[in-house]
Amino acid sequence: RVFRHYPIEGYPTNVKLIVSDEGYGKNEYIETSRRLVVITAPGPGSGKMATCLSQLYHENKRGIKAGYAKFETFPIWNLPLKHPVNVAYEAATADLNDVNMIDPFHLEAYGKMAVNYNRDVEVFPVLNAIFQRIYGESPYKSPTDMGVNMIASCITDDEAVSQAAKDEIIRRYYNTCCQVRKGNAEPDQIAKLELIMEQAHIMPSDRAVTVAAIKRAEETNGPAAAIELADGTIICGRTSELLGATSAMILNALKHLAGIPDNVDLISPIIIEPICKLKTENLGNTNPRLHSDEVLIALSICALTDLNARKAKEQLRNLAGCEAHTSVILSQVDMGVLRKLGVNLTCEPVYQTKKLYHAN
């Protein structure tokens, strides 16, 4: 079923109109059959809270005593304000300009510091007024009170969690740099992330695969890629006449994991060359090199008759969770393959060519 909600003039500050038959009252009542109802949606600003508040208004009018709480993953209220996990949240929401802060309402009500963020703190007086008009009094004294979050109690290795958060900040930085290069984000987001990295005492070069990929690119004077395996080993790949850097990196990593000597070809040139010719002579591509998806298809074919190829293919699952970096922005095809393999990818915000248009 579809239930319709309607725009309310002056939302969310016109509390008198909002909490009336002409405000929430115009929305259709959502009939439920369970005591606990979860409201979820694609992302921020999608109407989750408005749906909950509207429902509370209708439940209250029907004499049903209903409550409301929200599961707020980040920031984590009972970790320090500048803990790397909370700083990573700011990095993840750089496009929303979210800023972590001490909840002033919680501090005033309980004399205790709790971490929240600007949007929740700014809107709390309005929410508080809405609750008061619905219930007669507000059940919450602070925006932190509204949240349900026990994540801090689940952290058993703070050092590992902090390092993972720092890694995520650097990944967010590179992703934003690439989005700005593509014209999909504003440059001021980079400045914010640089400030966040400074606060976390980290820099892009702390990412080992970044240093390795850039060094390999300088040595070969062409695009290069590097991947860090679970044991800390870093494997590189360079661009050749037949393979792109990402494809070479994947094959080299699989050989290492399978214990196959570096000089062994997993895919015979006899198989690669006809595919390259097909791309340029029949399909109109100017780049003959095999993308990572094409390489994996060729590897799968070879695995039917070649033991080394079969052993290498069986190692694909061990790429999940690995870190990788490339010296240029990858095609959507290569990015998609690495994402499906579970590899955490970052790229230098540089295109391989100087063409006017690039396929994102």
Beta strands, then each sheet from edge to edge (+ up, - down):
strand 1: 100-102
strand 2: 115-117
strand 3: 224-228
strand 4: 234-238
strand 5: 323-326
strand 6: 344-347
sheet 1: 1+ 2-
sheet 2: 4+ 3- 5+ 6+
end
